[in-house]
Amino acid sequence: MLIVITRGQAGGAQVHVRDLVQGLRDRIDFHVVVGDEGFLSQQLRALGAPVHIVPALQREIDPRADRAALGAIRKLVRSLRPHLVHTHSSKAGLLGRLAARLEGVPAIHTAHAWSFSDGLSWRRKALAVPIEALVGRLTRRFVVVSEADRDVGTRWHVAPDRSVRVVHNGVSDVPQRARPDRDGVPIAIMVARLAAPKDHLLLLHAMAGLDLPWRLRLVGDGPQRHRIEAAVAALGLADRVRLVGDSDAVPKLLASSHVAVLVSRQEGFPLVVLEAMRAGLPVIASNVGGVAEAVQDGVTGLLVPQGDEAALRVALGRLCGNPALRQSMGEAGRRAYEAHFTVGHMLAGTLDVYRELCRIEGWPMPAAWGVA
């Protein structure tokens, strides 16, 4: 199988591909195409998986580079002759599926979040929808990470419902566990890139109006760091907000916090929510994309309308001021993680899609996967 993904920097789609290769490599012979060196290529090589770097494969629209990337992917498909091409992310999805069709190989596409998802601009949708609808005709199966994404894809006539399979994201377990009811000033944590569609500024303004003790950790980096630093200073929050930057210690940081927060204008099915539930933390999150399929409002956390500062402040105050509620929601989140959102559940769902195409095409069948 040939997997094609645009970027190699650490992110949800890259972790998903890494986990897919790691979990199924004893059943499937994977090769991976990625546009640059980075987190993903390093992780895959450590697993012994062949990695093919195609520098022309990039997010930006560039006709010359896109032609070169298409040619390079076609050449790899021609030489490797995979049974299947599985694409991830928008640009890789476009070029990878086109290359697969030109070389007579079936293609699957995983939409980690559509390029025309709810909450994105109409200008972006006007460009993305016709292209996605066209290349959608070249796709044997779509994998989406939430029911919300299934709805978006079918509503815009990009992914016919009969071809769509929902496979929720999953994350591997770790030993670190939170104690959200423990004494001390409540620590809220948001793990996210400092860039759109995340809405760190809304979070800062909501927390600035809280009339109770709190501290905030912002884990991640990105192009909006300077704006966020300026807002922290302007709101007089320098002694309460810590910008951690990128970190390899996210499980430890989550475990030492009281509340996990994800404030965003648009999401697919964010891994960080699952990581917080895995740790046993209650989650406050914007009710966008597939978030409500992970966070059960009032049970494992609190959902707030997108962009609603007042509702976000109320949710923060409710959890920061109630240790018992934090603990009960955190415990419920941990149970939900174990029941639905382990990496084993994700692998089982993806393998079911592969096996479905194997039956149709008459290929050798990968071994069944036991959920773990």
C-alpha positions in Angstrom: 0.0 0.0 0.0 1.2 3.5 -0.8 0.2 6.3 1.7 0.5 9.9 0.5 0.4 12.8 2.9 1.5 16.4 2.2 3.5 17.5 5.3 5.7 15.8 7.7 5.5 18.2 10.7 3.9 16.9 13.8 0.1 17.1 13.7 -3.0 15.0 14.0 -2.9 13.6 10.5 0.8 12.7 10.9 0.3 11.0 14.2 -2.6 9.1 12.6 -0.4 7.8 9.7 2.4 6.9 12.1 -0.1 4.9 14.3 -1.6 3.3 11.2 1.8 2.1 9.9 2.9 1.0 13.3 -0.2 -0.9 14.1 -0.7 -2.7 10.8 2.8 -3.2 9.4 2.7 -6.9 10.2 -0.3 -7.3 8.0 0.3 -4.7 5.2 3.5 -3.7 3.3 3.4 0.2 3.6 5.3 2.8 1.6 4.8 6.4 2.5 5.1 9.5 0.4 5.5 12.8 2.2 6.4 16.3 1.0 9.2 17.1 3.5 11.4 15.7 6.2 10.3 16.0 9.8 8.4 14.3 12.5 6.6 11.8 10.3 9.6 10.7 8.2 11.7 10.2 11.4 9.0 8.2 13.1 8.4 6.0 10.1 12.1 5.3 9.5 12.4 4.3 13.1 9.7 1.7 12.4 11.5 0.5 9.3 8.9 1.8 6.9 10.1 3.0 3.5 9.7 6.8 3.1 9.7 8.7 -0.2 10.3 12.4 0.1 8.7 14.5 -2.8 9.7 18.1 -2.1 7.4 19.4 -4.8 4.4 18.1 -2.7 3.4 21.2 -0.8 0.3 22.9 0.6 0.4 26.0 -1.6 -1.1 26.0 -5.1 1.8 26.1 -7.5 1.1 24.7 -11.0 4.8 23.9 -11.7 5.4 22.2 -8.4 2.1 20.4 -8.5 2.9 19.0 -12.0 6.3 17.8 -10.6 4.7 16.2 -7.6 2.1 14.5 -9.7 4.8 13.1 -11.9 6.9 11.9 -9.0 3.9 10.1 -7.3 2.9 8.5 -10.6 6.4 7.2 -11.0 6.3 5.7 -7.5 2.9 4.1 -8.2 4.2 2.7 -11.5 7.4 1.2 -9.9 5.9 0.0 -6.6 2.6 -1.3 -8.1 0.7 -1.1 -4.8 -2.8 -2.7 -4.5 -4.1 0.6 -3.1 -3.2 4.3 -2.7 -4.4 5.8 0.6 -4.2 9.6 0.7 -4.3 12.0 3.7 -4.7 15.8 3.6 -6.0 18.0 0.8 -3.1 18.5 -1.6 -1.9 14.9 -1.2 -5.5 13.8 -1.6 -5.8 15.6 -4.9 -2.5 14.6 -6.5 -2.3 11.1 -4.9 -5.8 10.1 -6.1 -5.1 11.6 -9.6 -1.9 9.7 -9.9 -3.6 6.5 -8.7 -6.3 6.8 -11.4 -3.8 7.5 -14.1 -1.9 4.4 -13.1 -5.0 2.2 -12.7 -4.8 1.8 -8.9 -7.8 2.2 -6.6 -7.6 5.0 -4.1 -9.0 5.7 -0.6 -9.0 9.2 0.9 -9.1 10.1 4.6 -10.5 13.5 5.3 -9.1 14.6 8.7 -11.0 17.8 8.1 -12.5 18.9 4.8 -11.0 21.9 3.1 -14.6 23.3 2.9 -15.7 22.4 6.5 -18.3 24.5 8.3 -16.7 27.6 9.7 -14.4 28.2 6.8 -14.8 31.2 4.4 -17.1 31.0 1.4 -14.1 32.1 -0.8 -12.2 29.0 0.3 -15.3 26.8 -0.2 -15.9 28.2 -3.7 -12.4 27.0 -4.7 -12.3 23.7 -2.8 -15.7 22.2 -3.4 -15.5 21.9 -7.3 -12.0 20.4 -7.0 -12.9 18.0 -4.3 -16.1 17.0 -6.1 -14.1 16.3 -9.3 -11.4 14.2 -7.6 -14.1 12.5 -5.4 -15.1 10.6 -8.5 -11.7 9.0 -8.5 -12.1 7.7 -5.0 -13.3 4.2 -4.1 -13.8 4.9 -0.4 -13.7 7.9 1.8 -12.7 7.6 5.5 -13.9 10.5 7.7 -13.0 10.9 11.3 -16.5 12.0 12.5 -20.2 11.8 11.6 -20.0 15.6 11.3 -17.5 15.2 8.5 -19.7 12.6 6.8 -22.5 15.1 6.8 -20.3 17.9 5.4 -18.9 15.6 2.6 -22.4 14.4 1.5 -24.1 17.7 1.9 -21.6 19.3 -0.6 -21.9 16.3 -2.9 -18.2 15.6 -2.7 -18.4 12.1 -1.0 -21.4 9.9 -1.9 -22.8 8.5 1.3 -22.5 4.9 0.1 -18.7 5.4 -0.2 -18.1 7.0 3.2 -16.9 5.1 6.2 -16.6 6.8 9.7 -13.5 5.8 11.7 -13.1 7.9 14.8 -9.5 8.8 15.7 -7.8 7.0 18.5 -4.7 7.5 20.6 -2.3 5.1 22.3 -2.5 4.8 26.1 0.1 6.3 28.4 0.6 5.8 32.2 0.2 9.5 33.2 -3.1 10.2 34.9 -4.5 13.5 36.1 -6.0 14.3 39.5 -8.4 17.1 38.6 -9.8 17.3 42.1 -6.5 17.9 43.8 -5.9 21.0 45.9 -4.3 24.2 44.6 -5.0 26.9 42.1 -6.9 25.3 39.1 -4.7 24.9 36.0 -6.3 25.0 32.6 -4.4 23.7 29.7 -4.8 24.2 25.9 -2.6 22.1 23.6 -2.9 23.5 20.1 -0.9 25.2 17.4 -0.8 29.0 17.9 -2.6 29.5 14.6 -6.1 29.6 13.0 -8.6 28.0 13.4 -7.6 27.8 17.1 -9.0 30.8 19.0 -6.5 31.5 21.8 -7.5 35.1 22.0 -11.1 34.3 22.8 -9.9 32.0 25.6 -7.7 34.7 27.1 -10.5 37.2 27.1 -12.9 34.7 28.7 -10.4 33.8 31.4 -9.5 37.5 32.1 -13.1 38.0 33.3 -13.1 35.0 35.7 -13.6 36.2 39.3 -11.7 33.2 40.9 -8.1 31.9 41.0 -6.8 30.2 37.9 -3.7 29.6 35.8 -3.4 28.8 32.1 -0.9 26.8 30.1 -0.8 27.2 26.3 1.2 24.4 24.8 2.3 24.7 21.2 3.8 27.3 18.9 2.9 29.0 15.6 2.5 32.2 13.7 0.1 33.9 16.1 2.5 33.6 19.1 3.3 37.4 19.1 -0.4 38.3 19.0 -1.1 36.0 21.9 1.9 37.4 23.9 0.6 40.9 23.2 -2.9 40.0 24.4 -1.5 38.4 27.6 0.4 41.6 28.4 -2.5 43.9 27.4 -5.0 41.9 29.6 -2.5 42.0 32.6 -2.3 38.2 32.7 1.5 37.7 32.5 1.6 36.2 36.0 -1.2 33.7 35.2 -0.5 32.5 31.7 2.5 30.5 30.6 3.3 29.9 26.9 5.0 26.6 27.0 5.8 26.3 23.3 6.1 22.9 21.6 6.7 20.1 24.0 7.4 16.4 24.0 5.9 16.2 27.5 2.2 16.7 26.7 1.0 13.6 28.7 2.9 14.9 31.8 1.6 18.4 31.3 -2.0 17.2 30.9 -1.6 15.0 34.0 -0.5 17.9 36.1 -3.5 20.1 35.0 -7.1 20.3 36.3 -9.1 21.2 33.1 -8.4 20.7 29.4 -9.6 23.4 27.0 -9.9 23.5 23.2 -11.3 26.8 21.8 -11.5 26.7 18.0 -13.5 27.9 15.1 -13.3 24.6 13.2 -12.2 21.1 13.9 -12.3 17.6 12.5 -12.0 15.1 15.4 -9.1 16.5 17.5 -6.6 14.1 19.0 -5.9 16.5 21.9 -9.5 16.0 23.2 -8.9 12.3 23.3 -5.5 12.7 25.0 -7.2 14.8 27.7 -9.9 12.2 28.2 -7.2 9.5 28.3 -5.5 11.4 31.2 -8.8 11.6 33.1 -9.3 15.4 32.6 -12.6 17.1 32.0 -12.8 18.9 28.7 -14.2 22.4 27.8 -14.4 22.7 24.0 -16.0 24.6 21.2 -18.9 22.7 19.8 -17.5 22.5 16.2 -16.9 19.6 13.8 -16.9 16.2 15.5 -16.0 17.4 19.0 -19.4 16.5 20.4 -18.9 12.9 19.3 -16.1 12.7 21.8 -17.1 15.2 24.6 -20.5 14.4 26.0 -21.8 17.7 27.3 -22.4 17.6 31.0 -20.9 14.1 31.4 -17.2 14.2 30.2 -17.0 17.9 29.9 -18.7 21.1 28.7 -19.4 22.2 25.2 -19.8 25.9 24.3 -21.0 27.6 21.1 -18.2 28.6 18.7 -17.1 32.2 19.4 -19.3 32.7 22.5 -17.0 34.4 25.1 -19.7 34.6 27.8 -20.6 30.9 27.5 -16.9 29.9 27.6 -16.4 32.0 30.7 -19.4 30.3 32.4 -18.0 26.9 31.6 -14.5 27.8 32.8 -15.9 29.2 36.1 -18.1 26.1 36.6 -15.2 23.7 36.4 -12.4 25.8 37.9 -14.7 26.3 41.0 -15.8 22.7 41.5 -13.2 20.0 42.2 -15.8 17.2 42.6 -17.3 18.0 39.2 -13.9 18.0 37.6 -13.1 14.6 39.1 -16.4 13.0 38.0 -16.2 14.3 34.5 -12.6 13.3 34.2 -13.4 9.7 35.3 -16.3 9.6 32.8 -13.9 10.8 30.1 -11.4 8.1 30.9 -14.1 5.4 30.6 -15.2 6.8 27.3 -11.7 6.8 26.0 -11.2 3.1 27.0 -14.5 2.2 25.4 -14.2 4.0 22.1 -11.1 6.0 21.4 -8.0 3.8 21.8 -5.7 3.4 18.8 -6.9 -0.2 18.6 -10.4 1.0 17.7 -9.0 3.2 15.0 -6.9 0.4 13.5 -9.8 -2.0 13.6 -12.1 0.5 11.7 -9.5 1.3 9.1 -8.6 -2.3 8.5 -12.4 -3.0 8.0 -12.3 -0.5 5.1 -9.2 -2.2 3.6 -10.8 -5.6 3.9 -14.0 -4.4 2.2 -12.0 -3.3 -0.8 -10.0 -6.6 -0.7 -13.3 -8.5 -1.0 -14.4 -6.4 -3.9 -11.1 -6.6 -5.8 -10.4 -10.2 -5.0 -7.1 -9.4 -3.3 -5.5 -11.4 -0.5 -7.3 -10.5 2.8 -5.3 -8.9 5.6 -5.7 -10.7 8.9 -8.5 -9.6 11.2 -7.6 -7.1 13.9 -8.5 -7.6 17.5 -9.4 -4.3 19.2 -7.1 -3.3 22.0 
